[in-house]
């Protein structure tokens, strides 16, 4: 089977080739690419390989830029030193996501996962990935929990919370998941009629609000229908804006 490696670190690509030669000599590496531009050009000029091993941080930028210029239907095993791109990787034809330094057993698991997909199964997999991408475009949040991807619909979100540089989402049934990103990036996605940036720690959903209490210093305390890790306080300066949004 023909495969390519997209990796800008010579040592990393050499190590991957050695590991593959030891465990999967049937995989023929036909190209090693180091940049977004080189990868785009290669896919435009060549038939797609049976499998792609792709790093995310390349010499000239983020590897996801490749997908802006060419369509890639080949299954992809991502190899990267960073775990924050796992959800983004799921939106393309990702089979697995391996963190560097790559271990032999993790590589074998990923290739075995690929090998277990028959041609029909791979088509079904691509269809399901496509459906997930379409759902994500309609603001379904994809949450990674260990080796699972859980879709959280916008209507199921009760609030977002940040503490100690970790952001989480809590659903209307009280389940909390850690998520990537910042509270500032989320307000760009979830601001407007249905969500409000209550303070530096919280973005709250209108449908989750149970009642509101008058707090000290003309502030407001918002009580939700689900438990929160701390009290949600609206400052005096933002009280009028909050009341206008709520009405």
N, C-alpha and C positions, 0 to 999 in steps of 0.2 A: 504494500500500500504506500502511496506517495504522501508525503507530509512536508510542511514547511515550518520553519522556526522564525518568529519575529521577535528579535531580542537585540538590544544595543550593547550589551556587555559581553565581550568576547569570552571571558571566563565562564559566564553563566550559560551561554549557548554551547560551549565546549562540554561543560559538565552534563547538560541535558542530552547531548548526543551520546556521551559515554553511557549514561544510565539507560537510554533507549537501546543502545547496541547490546547491552548486557541482558536486558529482559525482553526486548521486542525487536529482534534483528529483521523481522519482516517489514518493519517500517523504514521506508527509504526517504531520507531527508533530501529533497531536491533543491531547496533554496534556504538560505539564511539571510534575513532582511533586518536592517538596523534602524529604519526610520519610517515615519508615516508616509512621506513622499515616495520612498522606495517601494513600500508595500502597496500603495495605491497603483503605482506604475506596473508592478508585477501582476496584480490581479487583473488589470486591464489587458495585459498582453499574454496571459497564460490561462490554461484551463484550471479550474479550482481543484485543489488537492483533496485527498480523502480526509485529512485532518490538519488542523492548524494549532501550533503551540505559540501563544502570544503573550509577551510581556505588556504591561500597561504604560509604564514610563519609558518612552523612547527618546532617541537623540534629539528629535525636533518637536516633541510634544506628546500629548495623551493619545494612546492608541485608538481610543474610541472615535477620534477624528477620521480614521480610515473609513468607518462605516458611513460618514457623511458623503463620501465621494464614490464609493463602490458598494455594490450589494454582495454580501458574502453568505452563502448558504452552507459552506463547509462547517462541520462541528468544530468548536474551538475549546481548547483547554488553556485557561489563563494561568500564567506563571508570574507572580509579582511579589514584591516585598511588602505590599500594602494591602490591608484587608478592607479598606473603606469603599472599594469599588465593586464589592461582590454583587450588590443589587443591580448596578449598572451592567455588569457582565451578564446577569441573567436575562437582560432585555435583548441580547443578541444570541447567536446560536451557541451558547456556552454549554459544554458538557460537564466541566468541573473547573475549580478555582483552587490552585495550589500556591501556598505561600512559600517564598524563598527563605532559607536555602531548601531546595527541593530534596525530599527524601525518597529513596527507592520505593518504599512501600506505598507512599502517597501517589507517586507516578504510576505504579502498577495498578493501583485502585482506579485512577482516572482512566487509564487506557482500557482496563477491564470494563468499566462503565460504558465506554464508547463501543467496545467490541460486542457488548451484550445487546446493542441496538441493531436489529435487522433493518433492511432497507425500508420496509413498511413502517417499522417502529420509529426510524429516524424521521420519516415524513410526518408521522403523527406527532413526534416531539416538536418538530419545527412548527407545525400547525398550532400546538398548544402554546409555544413560546410567542407566536404571533398574536394569539388571542390575549395572552397576558400583557403584551406590549400595548395592545389597543385599550385594555382596561386601565393600564397605568396612565395612558394619555388622558383618560377621563378622571384623573386624580384618585386613583386607587394606589395607596401607599404599599410598597412591597417591603416587608419586614423579614430580615434574615434571622432565623433562630436555629443555631447550630447548623445542621445540614438541610434545613427546610426553608422554603420561601413562603411566607404567609401574606396574602393580600388583605389589606385593611381598607375597606371602602370609606370614602370621605364621610358618609352619613353615619358610620360607626365610631368616628373619632369623638371622644369627650373632651380631651385636652392634650396639649403638648407641654412638656415641662423640661427645664434645663437646670442641672445642678452639678457642680464639680466638673464642668466641661463635658458632661454627658447629657444627650438629649433623649427623651423617651416619649412615646405616645401611649395614652391610656384610652381604651375603648369604652363604649357605653355599658359593657358588662363588667367593667372594672379590671380587665386584663391590661397589663403594662408590658411594653416591648421597648428595648433600646433601639435607637435608629441612628443613622449617619446624618451628618450635616449640623447646622446651627439653628438656633431659634430665629435668627435674622433671616436665614434663607427660607425658612418655613413660612414666615409671614408674607413673603412674596407670593407663595403658592396658596396660602390659606387665609389671606386677609379678605375683607369685603363683608358681605351681608351675613355670612354664616359663622365667621370666626373673628375674634377680637384679641388683640395683644393687650392682655390685662396689665402686665408689668414685665420686668426683665426675665422673670422665670416662667410665665405662663402665656400660652395662647389657648383660649377657651372657645368651645362650640356653643352657639346659642341654644341648641336643643338640650344641652347638658345642664343648663342653669335651672336650679330648683327654686332658689329665692335669693334675696339680697338683704344684707343687714347694714344699718348705719354704724360706722366704726368711728373710732376716736379721731378728732381733728377734721371732721367733715369728710372723712374717707368712707369708702364702701367696702364691705366684705362680701364676696360672691360665694354662694354655697352651691355646689354642684350635686347632681344626683348620684355621683360616684365619689369614693374617698379620694382625697388629694394629699400629697406628701407634706404640704404646708398650707396655711391659710392664704387665700387669694385676695389681695388687697388692691383696690383701685385708688390711686392717689387723688388728693383734692383737685389737683390741676387737670386730671383726666376724667373727673366725674361727669362733667357735662357731655363730653364726647362719648363716654360709655352709655349714658342715658339716651342720647340721640341714636346711637347704634342699636340699642335694645328696642327702641320704639319703631 
